[in-house]
């Protein structure tokens, strides 16, 4: 391991050298003891500082994050969102449909020695028509390249390809947390939302957490009214999770946006970062920002805990 000598260390070494050349009448004998005490104090301070480093804060501040992604933190609130879901470095974390890897840059950098990150992506060969197959093939390759580019950060992070119509995410009961960000509307439009939620329940250990962030439809809107807009009724999403066996533990307004009127010409994709709108409307939609989103934390009940009660 290479040792870097700081200016403070160099100055100290110089002072020792000068002391060694001093006349015998001077009394440098105390210097070694003082140096030992200073070194011990510095070591204790460094150890204490390292112990206080928050893994999530370190992941958020990492130089591996795309600056354009980090710039969206103000809209997506990753620190507060992941804290709400109880995500930590010792967990097996499963992220569903990571897309371009916005959250992957944070989540895959988070696990410590006892943790693990697994990204779940669609198997291109089982993803429908040729256009969909090409899309997922390209997206999966880019995500793998992102992970491979920083093995020092992402370590043992892996991607698992699934058949979206019959998803199996891993060994039953093997995950601590399953997370999905802005994906449920895609499964609803594809008609496989129930199968996906059942697969979340299967892979989670009893007591495990399912965290869902999704575009939220206006109050009173039915699924039929918003199905192709990218927005979903909150009660519908909750119903999907409950039908799969989950219990809603808590809601949060971390990702709420009251400025989102939810009546845009191209649905949620009108807003940033999709920006599917006329250039003349750029200022208008930039002022609104990203969509209003529900943030829901579900838990897989623990039969043993229930029996004990």
C-alpha positions in Angstrom: 0.0 0.0 0.0 1.4 3.4 -0.9 1.8 5.8 2.0 1.1 9.5 1.2 3.0 11.9 3.4 0.9 15.0 4.2 2.5 18.5 4.7 2.0 18.1 8.4 3.9 14.8 8.4 6.7 16.3 6.4 7.0 19.2 8.8 7.1 16.9 11.7 9.8 14.8 10.1 11.9 17.9 9.4 11.6 19.0 13.0 12.9 15.6 14.1 15.8 15.9 11.7 16.7 19.3 13.1 16.4 18.1 16.6 18.9 15.2 15.9 21.5 17.8 14.8 21.0 20.1 17.8 23.7 20.5 20.4 23.7 18.0 23.3 22.7 20.8 25.7 19.2 20.9 24.2 16.6 18.4 25.5 14.8 16.7 22.6 14.1 13.5 24.6 10.5 14.4 25.1 9.8 14.5 21.3 9.4 10.8 20.8 6.9 10.5 23.6 5.0 13.6 22.3 5.1 12.2 18.8 3.7 8.8 20.0 0.9 10.5 21.8 0.1 12.7 18.8 0.1 9.7 16.5 -2.2 7.8 18.8 -4.6 10.7 19.1 -4.6 11.2 15.3 -5.3 7.5 14.8 -8.2 7.5 17.3 -9.7 10.5 15.6 -9.4 8.9 12.1 -11.0 5.7 13.4 -13.8 7.6 15.0 -14.4 9.6 11.8 -14.4 6.5 9.7 -16.9 4.8 12.0 -19.2 7.8 11.6 -19.3 7.7 7.8 -22.8 7.0 6.7 -22.7 4.4 3.8 -25.7 6.0 2.1 -24.1 9.5 2.3 -20.9 8.0 0.8 -22.9 6.4 -2.0 -24.8 9.6 -2.8 -21.5 11.6 -2.9 -19.6 9.1 -5.0 -17.7 10.3 -8.0 -19.1 7.4 -10.0 -22.5 9.0 -10.2 -23.4 10.6 -13.5 -23.6 14.4 -12.8 -26.9 14.6 -14.7 -28.3 11.9 -12.4 -27.1 13.6 -9.2 -28.7 16.8 -10.4 -32.1 15.1 -10.1 -31.7 14.4 -6.4 -33.7 17.5 -5.6 -36.7 15.8 -7.4 -36.2 12.2 -6.4 -35.0 12.6 -2.8 -32.9 9.4 -2.7 -31.5 10.0 0.8 -35.0 10.4 2.3 -36.6 7.7 0.2 -34.1 5.0 0.9 -34.1 5.9 4.6 -37.9 5.6 4.6 -37.6 2.1 3.1 -34.9 1.2 5.7 -32.3 0.3 3.1 -28.9 -0.6 4.6 -25.4 -2.0 3.6 -25.9 -5.4 5.2 -29.0 -6.3 3.2 -29.7 -8.2 0.0 -31.2 -5.5 -2.1 -33.2 -6.4 -5.2 -34.0 -3.5 -7.6 -36.7 -4.2 -10.2 -36.3 -2.8 -13.7 -33.4 -0.4 -13.1 -33.6 1.2 -16.5 -30.6 3.4 -17.1 -29.4 2.8 -13.6 -30.3 6.1 -11.8 -30.9 4.3 -8.5 -28.4 1.6 -9.4 -25.5 4.0 -9.0 -26.5 4.4 -5.4 -27.9 1.0 -4.5 -25.1 -1.1 -6.1 -22.5 1.0 -4.2 -24.2 0.6 -0.9 -23.7 -3.1 0.2 -20.9 -3.9 2.6 -19.3 -7.3 3.3 -22.6 -8.8 4.3 -24.8 -7.1 1.7 -25.6 -7.7 -2.0 -27.2 -5.8 -4.9 -29.2 -7.6 -7.5 -30.8 -5.8 -10.4 -33.7 -7.5 -12.1 -34.1 -6.9 -15.9 -36.2 -8.3 -18.6 -34.8 -11.2 -20.7 -34.8 -9.6 -24.3 -35.7 -13.0 -25.8 -38.9 -13.1 -23.7 -39.9 -9.5 -24.0 -42.4 -9.5 -26.9 -41.8 -8.0 -30.3 -38.6 -7.2 -32.0 -38.6 -3.6 -31.0 -39.0 -4.5 -27.3 -36.3 -7.2 -27.6 -33.8 -4.7 -29.1 -34.7 -2.1 -26.4 -34.0 -4.5 -23.5 -30.9 -5.9 -25.2 -29.4 -2.5 -25.5 -30.5 -1.3 -22.1 -29.2 -4.4 -20.3 -25.8 -4.1 -22.1 -25.5 -0.5 -21.0 -26.3 -1.3 -17.4 -23.8 -4.2 -17.3 -21.2 -1.8 -18.8 -21.9 0.7 -16.0 -21.4 -1.9 -13.3 -18.3 -3.3 -15.0 -16.7 0.1 -15.3 -16.3 0.5 -11.6 -15.6 -2.9 -10.0 -14.0 -1.0 -7.1 -17.4 0.5 -6.3 -20.0 -2.0 -7.4 -18.1 -5.2 -6.4 -20.3 -8.3 -6.6 -23.4 -6.5 -8.0 -25.3 -8.7 -10.5 -28.1 -8.5 -13.0 -30.7 -11.2 -13.3 -32.8 -11.6 -16.5 -36.4 -12.7 -16.1 -39.4 -13.6 -18.2 -41.7 -10.7 -17.4 -44.8 -12.9 -17.9 -43.6 -15.5 -15.4 -41.1 -13.8 -13.2 -38.8 -15.6 -10.8 -36.4 -13.2 -9.1 -34.3 -15.6 -7.1 -34.4 -18.2 -4.3 -37.6 -17.9 -2.2 -37.0 -15.8 0.9 -33.6 -14.7 -0.1 -34.0 -10.9 -0.2 -34.3 -8.3 2.5 -35.6 -5.5 0.4 -37.3 -5.2 -3.0 -37.4 -1.8 -4.6 -39.2 -0.5 -7.7 -39.1 3.1 -8.9 -41.6 4.4 -11.5 -42.3 1.0 -13.0 -45.7 -0.2 -12.0 -47.5 1.7 -14.8 -45.4 -0.3 -17.4 -46.5 -3.6 -15.9 -50.1 -2.4 -15.8 -50.0 -1.6 -19.5 -48.3 -4.9 -20.3 -50.9 -6.8 -18.1 -48.3 -8.5 -15.9 -48.6 -6.4 -12.8 -50.1 -9.1 -10.6 -47.4 -11.6 -11.6 -44.7 -9.1 -10.7 -46.0 -8.3 -7.3 -46.3 -12.1 -6.5 -42.7 -12.5 -7.5 -41.7 -9.7 -5.0 -43.5 -11.5 -2.3 -41.9 -14.9 -3.2 -38.3 -13.6 -3.1 -38.6 -11.6 0.1 -37.8 -13.2 3.5 -40.6 -12.9 6.1 -40.4 -9.4 7.5 -38.8 -8.1 4.3 -39.7 -4.8 2.8 -41.2 -3.9 -0.6 -40.6 -0.2 -1.4 -42.7 1.3 -4.2 -42.4 4.8 -5.8 -44.9 5.4 -8.6 -46.5 8.3 -10.5 -49.8 9.1 -8.7 -53.0 9.8 -10.5 -55.4 12.6 -9.5 -57.7 11.7 -6.7 -60.9 10.1 -7.9 -59.5 8.9 -11.2 -60.1 5.3 -12.2 -57.6 2.9 -13.7 -59.4 3.0 -17.0 -59.1 6.7 -17.2 -55.4 6.9 -16.5 -54.0 3.5 -17.6 -52.1 4.9 -20.6 -51.0 8.1 -19.0 -48.2 6.8 -16.8 -50.1 7.7 -13.7 -51.9 5.2 -11.4 -54.5 5.5 -8.6 -52.7 5.0 -5.3 -55.4 2.6 -4.0 -54.9 0.4 -7.1 -51.2 0.0 -6.4 -51.9 -0.7 -2.7 -54.5 -3.3 -3.8 -51.9 -5.0 -6.0 -49.5 -5.4 -3.2 -52.1 -6.5 -0.7 -53.5 -9.1 -3.2 -49.9 -10.5 -3.4 -49.8 -10.9 0.4 -48.2 -7.7 1.6 -49.3 -5.4 4.4 -49.1 -1.6 3.9 -46.8 -0.4 6.7 -46.6 3.3 5.9 -47.1 6.0 3.2 -44.8 9.0 2.7 -45.1 12.3 0.9 -41.3 12.5 0.3 -41.8 12.4 -3.5 -45.1 14.4 -3.7 -45.3 17.3 -6.1 -48.4 19.5 -5.7 -47.5 21.5 -8.8 -48.1 18.5 -11.0 -51.6 19.0 -12.5 -51.5 15.4 -14.0 -53.4 16.5 -17.1 -50.6 16.8 -19.6 -51.0 16.1 -23.3 -48.5 13.2 -23.3 -49.1 12.0 -19.8 -46.3 11.8 -17.3 -43.8 11.7 -20.1 -44.6 15.4 -20.8 -42.7 16.3 -17.7 -38.9 16.1 -17.0 -36.9 14.0 -17.6 -39.0 12.7 -20.5 -39.8 16.2 -21.8 -42.1 15.0 -24.5 -43.6 18.4 -25.3 -43.2 21.4 -27.7 -40.1 23.4 -27.2 -42.2 26.5 -26.6 -43.5 24.8 -23.4 -40.1 24.0 -21.9 -40.2 26.7 -19.3 -43.7 25.7 -18.2 -42.9 22.1 -17.6 -39.5 22.8 -16.1 -41.3 24.9 -13.5 -43.5 22.0 -12.7 -40.6 19.5 -12.4 -41.0 15.8 -12.1 -44.3 14.0 -11.4 -46.2 13.7 -8.2 -45.4 10.3 -6.8 -46.7 8.0 -4.1 -44.1 6.4 -1.9 -45.3 3.2 -0.2 -43.6 0.8 2.2 -45.0 -2.7 2.5 -43.9 -5.6 4.6 -44.1 -9.3 4.0 -45.8 -10.7 7.2 -43.7 -13.0 9.4 -45.9 -16.0 10.3 -43.8 -16.8 13.3 -44.2 -13.2 14.7 -48.0 -13.3 14.1 -48.2 -16.7 15.9 -46.3 -15.3 18.8 -48.8 -12.4 19.2 
